[in-house]
Amino acid sequence: MVVPGFVFGLVLQLLLLANTSAGSFRFASYINDYMVLQKEPSGAVIWGYGVSGATVTVTLCQGQTAIMKKVTSVQAHSNSWTVVLDPMRPGGPYELTAQQTFERMNFTLRVQNVLFGDVWLCSGQSNMQMTVSQIVNATSELLNTAAYQSVRILSVSLSQAEEELEDLRKVDLPWSKPTSENLGHGDFEYMSAVCWLFGRHLYDTLQYPIGLISSSWGGTPIEAWSSGRSLKACGVSRQGFLPSDFVTGPSKHSVLWNAMIHPLHNMTLKGVIWYQGESNVNLNRDLYNCTFPALIEDWRQTFHRGSQGQTERFFPFGFVQLSSYLSGATSDDGFPEIRWHQTADFGSVPNVMMPRTFMAVAMDLCDRDSPFGSIHPRDKQTVAYRLHLGARAVAYGEKLTFQGPVPQKIELLASQGLLNLTYSQEIQVQRQDNETFEISCCSDHWCKWLPAPVDTFSTWTLALNIKSCPGTVAAVRYAWTTWPCEYKQCALYHPTSALPAPPFTAVITDRASGSNSKQGC
C-alpha cells in the first residue's frame, strides 16, 4: 500500500527539481531576439547557464528546417554550457533554440529573428556615449532608420565590479531594431551615435547585417577599462590621482573592464571601435602610450580565447583621436600629448606597436557652441565616416585612402633657412599661418618652441621658414595645441579624401648634414 504522504513528498521533490532546472536554464544576458551573430569565416559562440550535468542541444532553424544542431553538456564547475556554431553566410532571419535535458525533463529556450553579419563593439567615455539626439541634424538622423533594419543595436548598462564577471548584470537595451526612440532615448543614454553611424556606413558599403554593441561610460579613464594584467605591464601604480574635471565617472582600476567588457569575451566579434582619452589628460598621461596599446593587446587576447579562437587574434581596432577643447590653456594642458600617445608616439596607425588599428582624426571638428560643452563636439557624422574608412581598409582590405598625410622625410636645409618636409601622400595646404608649424630652437643648452611659417609648398612637399631661430633647430611639430584650428579649417588635408593630416612631433637627428629626422620625441 502506498502511503499518501510519501507520494505527496515525491511529487513535491519532482516539482522543485523541475522549477530549479527551468529557472537555472537560460542564455547569456546578451542573447535575445533580433540579435546579430558573427558570420563566416568565424563561428558564432552561443552559451548560457543550466543544471550541472544536463545535456543541452542547440538548433538553428530557418522556417521549419533545421540548419544545424550542436550538443553539449553543462559544466559542473561553472554551471555553464557553450557551443560554437558552424560558420554561416550573412543573412537571415533564423530561429535559435536551446533544449536542456535533465532527469527525463526537457526545457526549451527560443530566440527569434536572428541575423548573421559582422558584430562590432563600441566603447569609451562620453564622446562615444553621446546619443543621436545630441548630435547635429538630430531630427533627420533619428528618422533615418527604415533602410537600416538589419543594423541591430544593443546597449550595456552602466555597471562596476571588483572581479571579472562572466555575464552582464543587465543591459539597458537588448538587441533591437533601430528606432528614433532607442537611438535618441536621452542624453548619454542607450545607443552611441558614433557606434550607430559607423555601423550605418558599414551597412551601406557591405549590404549585409551589422550588429552594434555600445558599452561606454562618460568621464572614465583608461585604467577603469583595463585589466589588472595590462595595467601591471605598464607599471601603473595603485595610488590615487589628482582631482580632474575630466574624471567624473568610475576611475578605480579595472572596474569597467570587469563589469562591462569581460562579460562579453565569449562573443565572436569582428572588431572594436574606441573613443576615450580626455579623462587621462591629468591622470597617468605619460603612460598612455603604453596603457592604450596594452589595452588593445589584452582585449584581443581575451576575446580570442573567450570565443574559443573564433574572434580573430588581431581583430581590427579603430579609435578616435581626441578633438579640440576650448580650455583657454596653452599646449601644456595635455591634449596634444594624449593625441600623440594614442598612436604609441608614432603619429599614425597602424604601426609596429599597434598592428591592425585605424584612427579617425578629429582635431578639426571643434564645436564652440555645443550645449554639452566644447569637449563634446556634435559632428559625430564626420567622426563615424572617417572611422568607417579605416575599417574598410584595415578590416575589409579595401584599397582606399583612410588617413591624412604624414611626413615621410624631413631635411634641414640650414644654409637656406628652410626645413623641408616630404609627405607620404599628396597634400593640400588649406591655410597658411605662423602658428601651426613650430620648431624647437636651441642655444646654450636651452630650447624654445618658435613659429615656423610655411615658405613654399608643392603636391608632396612643403618648406618651413626657420630663419627666426638664431641657434640650432632640434625638432619640429605640427598642430600641437588643444585647439589647432576652426571647424574643418586645419592647415593640411589630403586633397581628394578631405582627411586632415594628424598632429606630429619629430626630432631632427642630424642637424649638421640635414639628413632624415626621426619622428617622435
C-alpha positions as CSV (number, residue, x, y, z in Angstrom):
1,M,0.0,0.0,0.0
2,V,1.4,3.4,-1.0
3,V,1.5,5.9,1.8
4,P,-0.2,9.2,0.7
5,G,2.4,11.4,2.5
6,F,5.2,9.6,0.6
7,V,3.5,10.3,-2.8
8,F,3.0,13.9,-1.9
9,G,6.7,14.3,-0.9
10,L,7.8,12.6,-4.1
11,V,5.6,14.9,-6.2
12,L,6.9,17.9,-4.3
13,Q,10.5,16.9,-4.9
14,L,9.9,16.5,-8.6
15,L,8.2,19.9,-8.8
16,L,11.0,21.6,-7.0
17,L,13.5,19.8,-9.3
18,A,11.6,20.9,-12.4
19,N,11.4,24.5,-11.1
20,T,15.1,24.6,-10.3
21,S,16.0,23.1,-13.7
22,A,13.8,25.5,-15.6
23,G,14.8,28.6,-13.6
24,S,18.6,28.0,-13.9
25,F,18.5,27.3,-17.7
26,R,19.0,30.4,-19.7
27,F,21.0,32.1,-22.4
28,A,23.7,34.6,-21.6
29,S,22.3,38.0,-20.9
30,Y,23.0,39.4,-24.4
31,I,21.5,36.6,-26.4
32,N,17.9,37.5,-27.3
33,D,15.5,38.2,-30.2
34,Y,16.8,40.4,-33.1
35,M,20.5,39.7,-32.3
36,V,23.2,39.6,-34.9
37,L,25.7,36.8,-34.7
38,Q,29.2,36.9,-36.4
39,K,29.2,35.5,-39.9
40,E,31.7,33.3,-41.7
41,P,34.6,32.6,-41.7
42,S,34.2,32.6,-37.9
43,G,31.7,30.6,-35.9
44,A,29.3,32.3,-33.5
45,V,29.5,31.3,-29.9
46,I,26.2,30.5,-28.1
47,W,26.3,30.0,-24.4
48,G,24.3,30.1,-21.2
49,Y,23.7,28.5,-17.8
50,G,21.9,25.3,-16.8
51,V,21.8,22.4,-14.3
52,S,25.2,20.7,-13.8
53,G,25.4,17.5,-15.9
54,A,22.4,18.3,-18.1
55,T,22.6,17.9,-21.8
56,V,22.0,21.0,-24.0
57,T,21.0,20.8,-27.6
58,V,21.3,24.0,-29.7
59,T,19.4,24.0,-33.0
60,L,19.5,26.7,-35.7
61,C,16.4,26.7,-37.9
62,Q,15.2,28.6,-40.9
63,G,11.4,28.3,-41.2
64,Q,10.6,24.7,-40.3
65,T,14.0,23.5,-41.5
66,A,16.9,22.7,-39.0
67,I,20.1,24.1,-40.5
68,M,22.4,22.7,-37.8
69,K,22.4,21.1,-34.4
70,K,25.0,21.2,-31.7
71,V,25.0,19.1,-28.5
72,T,27.0,19.9,-25.3
73,S,26.7,19.5,-21.5
74,V,26.5,21.8,-18.6
75,Q,29.9,22.1,-16.9
76,A,29.9,21.3,-13.2
77,H,32.4,24.0,-12.1
78,S,30.6,26.9,-13.8
79,N,27.1,25.6,-14.4
80,S,27.5,27.0,-17.9
81,W,27.3,25.5,-21.4
82,T,28.8,26.6,-24.7
83,V,28.5,25.7,-28.4
84,V,30.2,27.1,-31.4
85,L,28.0,27.2,-34.5
86,D,29.3,26.4,-37.9
87,P,30.3,29.4,-40.0
88,M,27.3,31.0,-41.6
89,R,26.8,33.2,-44.6
90,P,25.4,36.7,-43.9
91,G,21.7,37.0,-43.8
92,G,18.6,35.6,-42.0
93,P,16.3,35.6,-40.2
94,Y,16.8,32.4,-38.3
95,E,15.4,30.9,-35.1
96,L,17.7,29.6,-32.4
97,T,16.6,27.0,-29.8
98,A,18.4,25.5,-26.8
99,Q,16.9,22.5,-25.1
100,Q,18.1,21.2,-21.7
101,T,17.5,17.6,-20.9
102,F,17.9,16.6,-17.3
103,E,16.4,13.7,-15.3
104,R,13.9,13.0,-18.1
105,M,12.8,16.7,-18.1
106,N,13.1,18.9,-21.1
107,F,13.1,22.7,-21.1
108,T,13.4,24.8,-24.3
109,L,14.5,28.4,-24.9
110,R,13.9,30.2,-28.2
111,V,15.5,33.3,-29.8
112,Q,13.8,34.6,-33.0
113,N,14.7,36.9,-35.8
114,V,18.4,36.2,-35.6
115,L,20.7,37.5,-38.4
116,F,24.3,36.7,-39.3
117,G,26.7,39.6,-40.2
118,D,29.5,41.5,-38.6
119,V,29.5,42.3,-34.9
120,W,31.3,45.4,-33.6
121,L,31.8,46.5,-30.0
122,C,31.9,50.3,-29.3
123,S,33.4,51.5,-26.1
124,G,34.9,54.5,-24.4
125,Q,33.8,57.6,-22.5
126,S,31.2,60.3,-23.1
127,N,32.0,61.1,-26.7
128,M,31.2,57.5,-27.5
129,Q,28.2,57.6,-25.2
130,M,26.5,60.6,-26.8
131,T,23.3,59.6,-28.5
132,V,21.9,60.5,-31.9
133,S,19.5,63.1,-30.2
134,Q,22.6,65.1,-29.1
135,I,24.3,65.4,-32.5
136,V,23.9,67.9,-35.4
137,N,20.9,67.2,-37.6
138,A,19.5,65.0,-34.9
139,T,15.9,65.2,-36.1
140,S,16.6,63.9,-39.6
141,E,19.1,61.4,-38.3
142,L,16.5,59.9,-35.9
143,L,14.1,59.5,-38.8
144,N,16.7,57.7,-41.0
145,T,16.2,54.2,-39.8
146,A,13.8,52.5,-42.2
147,A,16.5,51.4,-44.6
148,Y,18.7,50.1,-41.7
149,Q,16.5,47.4,-40.0
150,S,19.3,44.9,-40.5
151,V,21.6,47.1,-38.4
152,R,20.8,45.8,-34.9
153,I,21.8,47.6,-31.7
154,L,22.5,46.6,-28.0
155,S,23.4,48.9,-25.1
156,V,25.2,47.6,-22.0
157,S,24.0,49.0,-18.6
158,L,26.4,51.1,-16.6
159,S,28.0,48.7,-14.0
160,Q,31.1,48.3,-11.9
161,A,32.7,45.2,-10.4
162,E,35.7,44.3,-8.3
163,E,36.2,41.0,-10.0
164,E,35.8,39.9,-13.6
165,L,32.2,38.9,-14.3
166,E,31.3,36.1,-16.6
167,D,28.0,37.6,-17.7
168,L,26.5,41.1,-17.8
169,R,24.4,42.1,-14.8
170,K,22.0,44.0,-17.0
171,V,21.5,45.5,-20.4
172,D,19.8,48.9,-21.0
173,L,18.7,48.0,-24.5
174,P,18.5,44.3,-25.5
175,W,19.2,43.5,-29.2
176,S,16.7,45.7,-31.1
177,K,15.9,47.1,-34.5
178,P,16.8,50.8,-34.7
179,T,14.1,53.3,-33.9
180,S,14.0,57.0,-33.2
181,E,13.3,56.1,-29.5
182,N,16.1,53.8,-28.8
183,L,18.7,55.9,-30.9
184,G,17.7,59.1,-29.1
185,H,16.4,57.8,-25.8
186,G,18.1,60.7,-23.8
187,D,21.4,62.5,-23.3
188,F,24.2,59.9,-22.9
189,E,21.6,57.1,-22.6
190,Y,21.1,53.9,-24.7
191,M,22.8,53.9,-28.0
192,S,26.0,55.5,-29.0
193,A,25.7,57.9,-32.0
194,V,29.3,57.2,-33.2
195,C,28.6,53.5,-33.0
196,W,25.3,53.7,-34.9
197,L,26.6,56.0,-37.6
198,F,29.7,53.8,-38.0
199,G,27.5,50.7,-38.4
200,R,25.2,52.5,-40.9
201,H,28.2,53.4,-43.1
202,L,29.4,49.8,-43.0
203,Y,25.9,48.6,-44.0
204,D,25.8,51.0,-46.9
205,T,29.1,49.5,-48.1
206,L,28.7,45.8,-47.2
207,Q,24.9,45.4,-47.7
208,Y,24.6,42.7,-45.1
209,P,23.6,42.7,-41.4
210,I,25.7,44.6,-38.8
211,G,25.5,44.1,-35.0
212,L,26.5,47.0,-32.8
213,I,27.2,46.8,-29.1
214,S,27.5,50.0,-27.1
215,S,29.4,49.7,-23.7
216,S,30.6,53.2,-22.6
217,W,30.6,55.4,-19.5
218,G,31.4,59.2,-19.6
219,G,34.2,60.7,-17.6
220,T,36.1,57.4,-17.3
221,P,39.9,56.9,-17.6
222,I,41.5,54.1,-19.5
223,E,42.5,52.4,-16.2
224,A,38.9,51.6,-15.5
225,W,38.6,49.8,-18.8
226,S,41.9,47.9,-18.5
227,S,42.5,44.5,-16.9
228,G,44.9,44.3,-14.0
229,R,47.3,42.4,-16.3
230,S,47.6,45.2,-18.8
231,L,48.0,47.9,-16.1
232,K,50.7,45.9,-14.4
233,A,52.5,45.5,-17.7
234,C,52.7,49.3,-18.0
235,G,53.7,49.9,-14.4
236,V,50.6,51.7,-13.4
237,S,50.6,52.2,-9.6
238,R,47.5,51.6,-7.4
239,Q,47.8,55.0,-5.9
240,G,45.2,57.8,-6.2
241,F,45.3,60.7,-8.6
242,L,44.9,64.4,-8.6
243,P,41.3,65.6,-9.0
244,S,40.3,66.5,-12.6
245,D,37.3,68.0,-14.3
246,F,37.7,65.2,-16.9
247,V,37.2,62.3,-14.4
248,T,33.6,62.3,-13.5
249,G,32.8,58.6,-13.8
250,P,34.3,55.5,-12.2
251,S,38.1,55.6,-12.1
252,K,39.1,52.6,-9.9
253,H,41.3,50.2,-11.8
254,S,39.6,47.6,-13.9
255,V,36.0,48.1,-12.6
256,L,34.5,48.7,-16.0
257,W,36.6,46.0,-17.7
258,N,35.3,43.6,-15.1
259,A,31.6,44.5,-15.4
260,M,31.1,45.9,-18.9
261,I,33.7,44.3,-21.2
262,H,34.9,41.0,-19.8
263,P,31.3,39.6,-19.7
264,L,31.3,39.9,-23.5
265,H,34.5,38.0,-24.0
266,N,32.8,34.7,-25.1
267,M,31.2,36.6,-28.0
268,T,32.6,36.3,-31.5
269,L,33.4,39.8,-32.7
270,K,34.5,41.3,-36.0
271,G,36.2,44.3,-34.3
272,V,36.1,47.2,-31.8
273,I,35.9,51.0,-32.1
274,W,37.0,53.2,-29.1
275,Y,36.6,56.9,-28.2
276,Q,38.4,57.8,-25.0
277,G,41.3,59.8,-23.6
278,E,40.0,63.1,-22.2
279,S,40.0,61.6,-18.7
280,N,43.7,60.8,-18.9
281,V,44.8,64.3,-19.7
282,N,45.7,64.7,-16.0
283,L,45.8,61.0,-15.0
284,N,48.8,58.9,-16.0
285,R,49.1,60.9,-19.2
286,D,52.7,59.9,-19.7
287,L,51.8,56.2,-19.5
288,Y,49.0,56.4,-22.1
289,N,51.5,55.4,-24.9
290,C,51.7,52.1,-23.0
291,T,48.3,51.7,-21.4
292,F,46.4,52.1,-24.7
293,P,48.4,49.6,-26.8
294,A,48.3,47.3,-23.8
295,L,44.5,47.6,-23.6
296,I,44.2,46.7,-27.3
297,E,46.5,43.7,-26.9
298,D,44.8,42.4,-23.8
299,W,41.3,42.8,-25.3
300,R,42.4,40.9,-28.3
301,Q,43.9,38.1,-26.3
302,T,40.8,37.8,-24.1
303,F,38.2,37.8,-26.8
304,H,40.2,35.4,-28.9
305,R,40.4,32.9,-26.0
306,G,36.9,33.5,-24.7
307,S,35.4,32.8,-28.2
308,Q,37.5,29.6,-28.5
309,G,39.6,31.1,-31.2
310,Q,36.6,32.4,-33.3
311,T,37.3,36.1,-32.8
312,E,40.5,36.9,-34.7
313,R,43.6,37.1,-32.5
314,F,44.4,40.5,-34.0
315,F,40.9,41.7,-34.7
316,P,40.7,45.3,-36.2
317,F,40.6,48.0,-33.6
318,G,39.6,51.6,-34.5
319,F,39.7,54.7,-32.4
320,V,39.0,58.4,-32.5
321,Q,41.9,60.8,-31.8
322,L,40.8,63.5,-29.4
323,S,39.0,66.5,-30.8
324,S,39.5,70.1,-29.5
325,Y,38.7,71.6,-26.2
326,L,38.1,75.3,-25.5
327,S,40.1,75.5,-22.3
328,G,41.9,78.7,-22.8
329,A,45.1,76.8,-21.8
330,T,48.4,76.5,-23.6
331,S,49.7,73.4,-25.3
332,D,50.8,72.2,-21.9
333,D,47.3,71.2,-20.9
334,G,47.8,67.6,-22.1
335,F,45.6,67.3,-25.1
336,P,48.4,67.3,-27.7
337,E,50.3,64.7,-25.7
338,I,47.3,62.4,-25.4
339,R,46.7,62.6,-29.1
340,W,50.3,61.7,-29.7
341,H,50.2,58.8,-27.1
342,Q,47.1,57.5,-28.8
343,T,49.3,56.4,-31.6
344,A,52.0,55.0,-29.3
345,D,54.1,58.1,-30.2
346,F,54.3,57.1,-33.9
347,G,51.9,59.8,-35.1
348,S,49.8,57.4,-37.3
349,V,48.5,53.9,-37.3
350,P,48.8,51.1,-38.0
351,N,52.3,50.8,-36.7
352,V,54.6,48.2,-35.1
353,M,53.2,48.8,-31.7
354,M,49.6,48.9,-32.8
355,P,49.0,46.5,-35.7
356,R,45.6,46.3,-37.5
357,T,44.4,49.6,-35.9
358,F,42.9,52.6,-37.6
359,M,42.3,56.1,-36.4
360,A,39.8,58.9,-37.1
361,V,41.5,62.3,-36.7
362,A,39.0,64.7,-35.1
363,M,41.1,67.8,-34.0
364,D,39.3,69.8,-36.8
365,L,35.8,69.0,-35.6
366,C,35.7,71.6,-32.9
367,D,32.4,72.9,-31.5
368,R,32.4,76.2,-29.6
369,D,28.7,76.2,-29.1
370,S,28.0,72.6,-28.1
371,P,25.3,72.7,-25.3
372,F,27.2,69.7,-23.8
373,G,30.5,71.7,-23.6
374,S,33.2,72.1,-26.3
375,I,34.7,68.8,-25.1
376,H,31.6,67.1,-26.7
377,P,31.6,68.2,-30.4
378,R,28.3,67.4,-32.1
379,D,29.6,66.4,-35.5
380,K,29.7,62.7,-34.9
381,Q,28.8,62.1,-38.6
382,T,32.3,63.0,-39.8
383,V,33.8,61.1,-36.9
384,A,31.9,57.9,-38.0
385,Y,32.6,58.5,-41.7
386,R,36.4,58.7,-41.0
387,L,36.3,55.7,-38.8
388,H,34.4,53.6,-41.4
389,L,37.1,54.4,-44.0
390,G,39.7,53.0,-41.7
391,A,37.5,49.9,-41.1
392,R,37.1,49.4,-44.8
393,A,40.9,49.5,-45.3
394,V,42.1,47.6,-42.2
395,A,39.2,45.2,-41.5
396,Y,37.9,44.6,-45.0
397,G,41.0,45.0,-47.1
398,E,39.8,47.8,-49.5
399,K,42.4,49.9,-51.3
400,L,41.4,53.4,-50.3
401,T,42.8,56.5,-48.5
402,F,41.8,56.2,-44.9
403,Q,44.1,58.7,-43.2
404,G,45.6,62.1,-43.8
405,P,49.2,62.7,-44.9
406,V,52.1,62.3,-42.5
407,P,55.7,63.4,-43.1
408,Q,57.9,60.7,-44.5
409,K,61.1,62.6,-44.7
410,I,62.4,65.8,-43.0
411,E,65.5,67.6,-44.2
412,L,67.2,70.5,-42.6
413,L,68.5,73.0,-45.2
414,A,70.2,75.3,-42.7
415,S,72.1,77.3,-45.3
416,Q,68.8,78.2,-47.0
417,G,67.0,78.8,-43.7
418,L,64.5,76.1,-44.5
419,L,63.2,72.8,-43.1
420,N,61.8,70.6,-45.9
421,L,59.0,68.1,-45.3
422,T,58.2,65.4,-47.8
423,Y,54.8,63.7,-47.2
424,S,53.7,60.1,-47.7
425,Q,50.6,61.3,-49.7
426,E,49.6,64.3,-51.7
427,I,48.9,67.3,-49.6
428,Q,46.5,70.3,-49.8
429,V,47.7,73.3,-47.9
430,Q,44.3,74.8,-46.9
431,R,45.5,77.5,-44.6
432,Q,48.8,79.3,-44.1
433,D,49.6,80.9,-40.8
434,N,52.5,81.5,-38.4
435,E,51.3,79.1,-35.7
436,T,50.5,75.6,-36.9
437,F,54.1,74.5,-37.5
438,E,56.7,75.1,-34.8
439,I,60.4,74.4,-34.4
440,S,62.4,73.8,-31.3
441,C,65.2,76.3,-31.4
442,C,68.2,75.6,-29.1
443,S,71.1,77.6,-28.0
444,D,73.3,77.5,-24.8
445,H,71.6,74.3,-23.7
446,W,68.2,75.9,-23.7
447,C,65.4,75.3,-26.2
448,K,62.2,77.2,-27.1
449,W,59.4,76.5,-29.5
450,L,59.1,79.1,-32.2
451,P,56.6,79.6,-35.1
452,A,57.8,78.2,-38.4
453,P,55.6,79.6,-41.2
454,V,55.2,77.7,-44.5
455,D,57.6,79.2,-47.1
456,T,56.7,77.2,-50.2
457,F,54.8,74.0,-50.9
458,S,54.0,71.6,-53.8
459,T,51.9,68.5,-54.3
460,W,54.0,66.3,-51.9
461,T,56.3,68.7,-50.0
462,L,56.4,71.9,-48.1
463,A,59.2,74.1,-46.8
464,L,59.2,75.8,-43.4
465,N,61.0,79.1,-42.9
466,I,63.3,78.6,-39.9
467,K,65.2,81.9,-40.1
468,S,63.6,83.0,-36.8
469,C,65.9,80.5,-35.0
470,P,69.3,82.0,-34.1
471,G,70.5,78.7,-32.8
472,T,70.1,75.1,-33.8
473,V,66.8,73.5,-34.9
474,A,66.3,70.4,-32.8
475,A,62.7,69.4,-33.6
476,V,59.6,70.2,-35.4
477,R,55.9,69.8,-34.6
478,Y,52.5,70.3,-36.2
479,A,49.1,71.2,-34.7
480,W,50.5,70.9,-31.2
481,T,47.7,72.7,-29.4
482,T,44.4,71.9,-27.7
483,W,42.5,73.8,-30.4
484,P,44.6,73.5,-33.6
485,C,42.1,75.1,-36.0
486,E,38.5,76.1,-36.5
487,Y,35.9,73.7,-37.9
488,K,37.4,71.7,-40.8
489,Q,40.0,74.5,-41.4
490,C,43.2,72.9,-40.3
491,A,46.3,73.7,-42.4
492,L,46.9,70.3,-44.2
493,Y,44.5,67.8,-45.7
494,H,44.6,65.1,-48.3
495,P,43.2,66.8,-51.4
496,T,40.6,64.2,-52.5
497,S,39.5,62.5,-49.3
498,A,39.4,65.7,-47.2
499,L,41.1,63.8,-44.4
500,P,43.2,66.1,-42.1
501,A,46.9,65.5,-41.6
502,P,47.3,64.2,-38.0
503,P,49.4,66.2,-35.5
504,F,53.1,65.1,-35.2
505,T,56.3,65.9,-33.5
506,A,59.7,64.8,-34.7
507,V,63.3,65.1,-33.6
508,I,65.9,66.2,-36.2
509,T,68.6,63.7,-35.6
510,D,71.4,65.1,-37.9
511,R,71.3,68.8,-37.7
512,A,74.5,69.5,-39.5
513,S,74.1,67.5,-42.7
514,G,70.4,67.8,-43.0
515,S,69.6,64.0,-43.2
516,N,66.3,62.4,-42.3
517,S,64.7,63.0,-39.0
518,K,63.4,60.5,-36.5
519,Q,59.7,61.0,-35.8
520,G,58.8,61.2,-32.2
521,C,60.3,62.9,-29.2
